[in-house]
Amino acid sequence: MSTSPVQPTLSFDPLDPSAQDAVRALAAAAAERDGVAPLSEQPLLRLGTDADWLTHVVARGEDGAVVGYLQVDRGGVDASAELVVHPDHRRRGAGSVLLRTAERDARLPMFSGAPGQRGKPLRVWAHGDLPAARAFAAAHGYAVARELLVLARPLGPDDAARDLPDLPGLALRTFRPGDDDEAWVRVNAAAFADHPEQGRLTVDDLHDRQREPWFDADGFFLVVPDGEGSGEPLGFLWTKVEPGPDGAQQDGEIYAVGVSPDAQGRGLGRALTAVGLRHLARVGCDRAVLYVDGDNAAALATYASAGFERAAVDVQYARAAGA
């Protein structure tokens, strides 16, 4: 296939359902070729979102087919971008065009002049930190700014048979959709106040996830004061199990573990992780996985003590100093 530069046609309108499907198909083609999904969960959930802090860019080839996609999220301290180019259209300039577009959008948003929406530093995700992504980043003057580690451990009968941890003065119960939504958003925001993505989740974000086929309230646990079944949660453990073929080995994810600042120092993070492992083993998962920032020493120590080891890494790149 020719690798001659081809200037793609860019469109910046909110994505209609057919464009959303085309982007999902593009992402699936890239995942099949690369062995890792090019877009994380949040951008995929936001394909239909029209907001002044979010920019969608679709790149089309000469025949009108979607050959690339970019999403820029300016809702945090930094602008965060994720982009993907179809495997059959790489090394022809589309990735560079999308990256330059992201850089311009971070500096001067195309659709919003709202306060706080201008002049943000740009960070770009590379899932799996593949050699091609590292070379692309280096060629454009970008260096690693953040590592998101993927940790994993096998699950077995001993995990399924373990007792629930003792939580003196506290009670463990499952999440009640509709009743617990706003309370969960509050404790999540408090637990992840310094996290650039997790701490920003809203009730609408929660509802988006509740509509996903993997959502199961029985795998979503809250810790509340004992005797106060409707009391404000002090911590939570959320698991995620994607539907898979019957009989196939199955990963289960420790999707999120959060502890309110008011309840930290009581060992809740470790106890909740044990709850998650027990649940995932009981629903038939063979391996537990989770994501954690590479500089979160406390969380890494907790997960190491639970038997987790590094399995993969996602990397966020930023413009290198002086580049």
C-alpha positions as CSV (number, residue, x, y, z in Angstrom):
1,M,0.0,0.0,0.0
2,S,1.2,3.5,-0.8
3,T,2.5,5.6,2.1
4,S,2.4,8.9,0.1
5,P,1.1,11.8,2.2
6,V,-2.6,12.4,1.8
7,Q,-4.3,15.4,3.3
8,P,-7.5,14.0,5.0
9,T,-10.7,16.0,5.1
10,L,-11.6,17.0,8.7
11,S,-15.0,17.6,10.1
12,F,-15.7,19.0,13.6
13,D,-19.5,18.6,13.9
14,P,-21.0,16.5,16.8
15,L,-21.2,12.9,15.7
16,D,-24.5,11.6,14.4
17,P,-25.2,7.9,15.0
18,S,-23.7,6.7,11.7
19,A,-20.5,8.7,12.4
20,Q,-20.4,7.2,15.9
21,D,-20.7,3.7,14.4
22,A,-17.9,4.5,11.9
23,V,-15.6,5.6,14.7
24,R,-16.3,2.4,16.7
25,A,-15.5,0.3,13.6
26,L,-12.3,2.3,13.1
27,A,-11.3,1.7,16.7
28,A,-12.1,-2.0,16.4
29,A,-9.9,-2.3,13.3
30,A,-7.0,-0.7,15.1
31,A,-7.5,-2.9,18.1
32,E,-7.5,-6.0,16.0
33,R,-4.2,-4.9,14.2
34,D,-2.4,-3.6,17.3
35,G,-3.7,-6.0,20.0
36,V,-4.8,-3.1,22.2
37,A,-7.8,-0.7,22.2
38,P,-6.8,2.7,20.8
39,L,-9.5,4.6,22.6
40,S,-10.3,4.2,26.3
41,E,-13.8,3.8,27.7
42,Q,-14.6,7.5,28.4
43,P,-14.0,8.8,24.8
44,L,-16.2,5.9,23.5
45,L,-19.0,6.8,25.9
46,R,-18.7,10.4,24.9
47,L,-19.0,9.9,21.1
48,G,-22.5,11.3,21.3
49,T,-21.7,14.1,23.7
50,D,-22.0,17.7,22.4
51,A,-20.3,20.0,25.0
52,D,-18.3,23.2,24.8
53,W,-15.3,21.6,26.5
54,L,-15.2,18.6,24.1
55,T,-14.1,18.5,20.5
56,H,-14.7,15.7,18.0
57,V,-12.6,15.5,14.9
58,V,-13.3,13.0,12.1
59,A,-10.7,12.5,9.3
60,R,-12.0,11.2,6.0
61,G,-10.1,9.9,3.0
62,E,-10.6,10.7,-0.6
63,D,-13.5,8.2,-0.8
64,G,-15.2,9.7,2.2
65,A,-14.4,6.8,4.5
66,V,-13.5,7.5,8.1
67,V,-9.7,7.0,8.4
68,G,-9.0,8.8,11.7
69,Y,-10.6,10.2,14.8
70,L,-9.6,12.7,17.5
71,Q,-11.3,13.7,20.7
72,V,-10.0,16.6,22.9
73,D,-11.3,17.0,26.4
74,R,-10.6,20.4,27.9
75,G,-12.7,19.8,31.1
76,G,-9.6,19.3,33.3
77,V,-6.5,21.2,34.2
78,D,-4.9,20.0,31.1
79,A,-6.4,19.3,27.7
80,S,-6.5,15.5,27.1
81,A,-6.6,14.0,23.7
82,E,-7.0,10.5,22.3
83,L,-6.6,9.8,18.6
84,V,-6.6,6.8,16.3
85,V,-5.8,6.2,12.6
86,H,-7.0,3.3,10.6
87,P,-4.2,0.7,10.2
88,D,-4.5,0.9,6.4
89,H,-4.0,4.6,6.4
90,R,-1.0,5.1,8.7
91,R,2.3,6.7,7.8
92,R,0.5,9.0,5.3
93,G,0.2,12.1,7.5
94,A,-3.3,11.7,9.0
95,G,-1.9,11.2,12.5
96,S,0.2,14.3,12.3
97,V,-2.7,16.3,11.1
98,L,-4.9,15.1,14.0
99,L,-2.1,15.9,16.5
100,R,-1.7,19.4,15.1
101,T,-5.4,19.9,15.3
102,A,-5.4,18.8,19.0
103,E,-2.6,21.2,19.7
104,R,-4.5,24.1,18.2
105,D,-7.7,23.1,19.9
106,A,-6.0,23.0,23.3
107,R,-4.6,26.6,22.8
108,L,-7.7,28.1,21.1
109,P,-10.8,25.9,21.2
110,M,-12.7,25.8,17.9
111,F,-16.1,26.0,19.4
112,S,-15.8,27.6,22.8
113,G,-14.4,30.9,24.2
114,A,-15.6,30.2,27.7
115,P,-13.4,31.1,30.6
116,G,-10.9,28.4,31.4
117,Q,-11.2,26.9,27.9
118,R,-8.1,28.5,26.3
119,G,-4.4,28.0,26.5
120,K,-4.3,24.6,28.2
121,P,-1.3,22.2,28.0
122,L,-2.0,19.2,25.9
123,R,-1.5,15.6,26.9
124,V,-2.1,12.7,24.5
125,W,-2.8,9.1,25.4
126,A,-1.1,6.1,23.9
127,H,-2.7,2.9,25.0
128,G,-0.3,0.0,25.3
129,D,2.7,2.3,24.7
130,L,3.4,0.5,21.4
131,P,6.8,1.1,19.7
132,A,5.0,3.0,16.8
133,A,3.4,5.3,19.3
134,R,6.7,6.0,21.0
135,A,8.3,6.8,17.7
136,F,5.4,9.0,16.7
137,A,5.6,10.9,20.0
138,A,9.4,11.4,19.8
139,A,9.2,12.6,16.2
140,H,6.8,15.3,17.3
141,G,8.7,16.4,20.4
142,Y,6.6,14.6,23.0
143,A,7.8,12.8,26.1
144,V,6.2,10.6,28.7
145,A,4.3,12.6,31.3
146,R,2.2,10.0,33.0
147,E,2.0,6.2,33.2
148,L,-1.2,4.3,33.9
149,L,-0.3,0.8,34.9
150,V,-2.4,-2.3,34.2
151,L,-2.0,-4.8,37.0
152,A,-3.2,-8.4,37.0
153,R,-3.4,-11.5,39.2
154,P,-4.9,-15.0,38.7
155,L,-8.1,-15.9,40.5
156,G,-8.9,-19.3,41.9
157,P,-11.0,-21.3,44.4
158,D,-9.3,-19.8,47.4
159,D,-10.4,-16.3,46.3
160,A,-14.0,-17.5,45.9
161,A,-14.0,-19.2,49.3
162,R,-12.5,-16.3,51.3
163,D,-14.6,-14.7,54.0
164,L,-15.8,-11.1,53.8
165,P,-13.4,-8.8,55.7
166,D,-14.4,-7.6,59.1
167,L,-15.3,-3.9,59.1
168,P,-15.9,-2.8,62.7
169,G,-18.6,-0.2,63.0
170,L,-19.3,-0.4,59.2
171,A,-21.6,-2.3,56.9
172,L,-21.1,-3.6,53.4
173,R,-24.0,-3.6,50.9
174,T,-24.5,-3.4,47.2
175,F,-25.2,-0.3,45.2
176,R,-28.9,0.7,44.6
177,P,-29.3,2.4,41.2
178,G,-31.4,5.5,41.5
179,D,-31.2,5.7,45.3
180,D,-27.4,5.8,45.6
181,D,-26.4,7.7,42.5
182,E,-25.8,11.2,43.9
183,A,-24.3,9.9,47.1
184,W,-21.8,7.8,45.1
185,V,-20.9,10.8,42.9
186,R,-20.1,12.7,46.1
187,V,-17.9,10.1,47.7
188,N,-16.2,9.4,44.4
189,A,-15.4,13.1,43.9
190,A,-14.0,13.3,47.5
191,A,-11.9,10.1,47.1
192,F,-10.5,11.2,43.8
193,A,-10.3,15.0,44.2
194,D,-6.8,15.1,42.7
195,H,-7.5,12.6,39.9
196,P,-7.8,14.2,36.4
197,E,-10.5,11.8,35.2
198,Q,-12.2,9.8,37.9
199,G,-12.9,12.7,40.2
200,R,-14.8,14.6,37.4
201,L,-17.4,11.9,36.9
202,T,-21.0,13.1,37.1
203,V,-24.4,11.5,37.6
204,D,-24.8,11.5,33.8
205,D,-21.4,9.7,33.5
206,L,-22.7,7.1,36.1
207,H,-25.9,6.7,34.1
208,D,-23.9,6.1,30.9
209,R,-22.1,3.2,32.6
210,Q,-25.3,1.8,34.0
211,R,-26.6,1.5,30.4
212,E,-23.5,-0.6,29.4
213,P,-24.0,-4.3,29.0
214,W,-21.4,-5.0,31.6
215,F,-23.0,-3.1,34.5
216,D,-24.1,-5.2,37.4
217,A,-25.2,-3.6,40.7
218,D,-24.4,-6.9,42.4
219,G,-20.7,-6.2,41.7
220,F,-20.8,-2.7,43.0
221,F,-20.3,-2.4,46.8
222,L,-20.7,0.5,49.2
223,V,-19.3,0.8,52.8
224,V,-21.7,2.7,55.1
225,P,-21.9,3.3,58.8
226,D,-23.2,0.2,60.6
227,G,-27.0,0.5,61.2
228,E,-27.3,3.2,58.6
229,G,-28.2,1.4,55.4
230,S,-29.0,4.7,53.7
231,G,-26.2,6.6,55.3
232,E,-23.6,8.5,53.3
233,P,-21.0,6.0,51.8
234,L,-17.5,6.0,53.3
235,G,-16.0,3.9,50.5
236,F,-16.9,1.8,47.5
237,L,-15.7,-1.0,45.3
238,W,-16.9,-1.3,41.7
239,T,-16.2,-4.3,39.5
240,K,-16.6,-4.7,35.8
241,V,-17.0,-8.0,33.8
242,E,-17.4,-7.6,30.1
243,P,-19.8,-10.2,28.5
244,G,-17.7,-12.9,26.8
245,P,-18.1,-16.3,25.1
246,D,-19.4,-19.1,27.3
247,G,-16.6,-21.2,28.5
248,A,-13.8,-18.7,27.6
249,Q,-11.3,-17.5,30.1
250,Q,-12.6,-14.3,31.6
251,D,-11.0,-11.2,33.0
252,G,-12.7,-9.3,35.7
253,E,-11.8,-5.7,36.5
254,I,-11.4,-4.0,39.8
255,Y,-13.0,-1.0,38.1
256,A,-12.7,1.6,40.9
257,V,-11.9,1.6,44.6
258,G,-12.5,4.8,46.5
259,V,-12.4,5.7,50.2
260,S,-13.7,9.0,51.6
261,P,-11.0,11.2,53.2
262,D,-13.0,11.0,56.4
263,A,-12.4,7.2,56.5
264,Q,-8.8,6.9,55.3
265,G,-6.3,5.1,57.5
266,R,-8.7,2.4,58.5
267,G,-7.6,-0.2,55.9
268,L,-10.7,0.1,53.8
269,G,-8.8,0.1,50.5
270,R,-7.2,-3.2,51.3
271,A,-10.5,-4.7,52.6
272,L,-12.5,-3.5,49.6
273,T,-9.9,-5.0,47.2
274,A,-10.4,-8.3,48.9
275,V,-14.2,-7.9,48.5
276,G,-13.7,-7.4,44.8
277,L,-11.4,-10.4,44.3
278,R,-13.9,-12.6,46.1
279,H,-16.8,-11.4,43.9
280,L,-14.9,-11.7,40.7
281,A,-13.8,-15.3,41.5
282,R,-17.4,-16.2,42.5
283,V,-18.8,-15.0,39.2
284,G,-16.3,-17.2,37.3
285,C,-13.5,-14.8,36.4
286,D,-10.0,-16.4,35.9
287,R,-8.0,-13.2,36.3
288,A,-8.4,-9.8,38.0
289,V,-7.1,-6.7,36.4
290,L,-7.0,-3.0,37.4
291,Y,-5.6,0.3,36.4
292,V,-3.5,2.5,38.7
293,D,-1.3,5.5,38.2
294,G,2.4,4.6,38.2
295,D,3.2,7.3,40.9
296,N,0.5,6.2,43.3
297,A,2.8,4.5,45.8
298,A,0.2,3.8,48.4
299,A,-2.2,2.1,45.9
300,L,0.7,0.1,44.4
301,A,1.7,-1.2,47.8
302,T,-1.9,-2.3,48.5
303,Y,-2.2,-4.1,45.2
304,A,1.2,-5.7,45.5
305,S,0.2,-7.1,48.8
306,A,-2.9,-8.6,47.2
307,G,-0.8,-10.4,44.6
308,F,-1.1,-8.0,41.6
309,E,1.8,-7.7,39.1
310,R,2.4,-5.3,36.2
311,A,0.8,-6.6,33.0
312,A,0.8,-3.6,30.6
313,V,1.0,0.2,30.6
314,D,-0.9,3.1,29.0
315,V,1.1,6.3,28.6
316,Q,0.2,10.0,28.4
317,Y,2.6,12.2,26.4
318,A,3.2,15.9,26.7
319,R,5.4,18.3,24.8
320,A,8.9,17.9,26.0
321,A,10.6,20.9,27.6
322,G,12.1,23.0,24.9
323,A,10.4,21.2,22.1
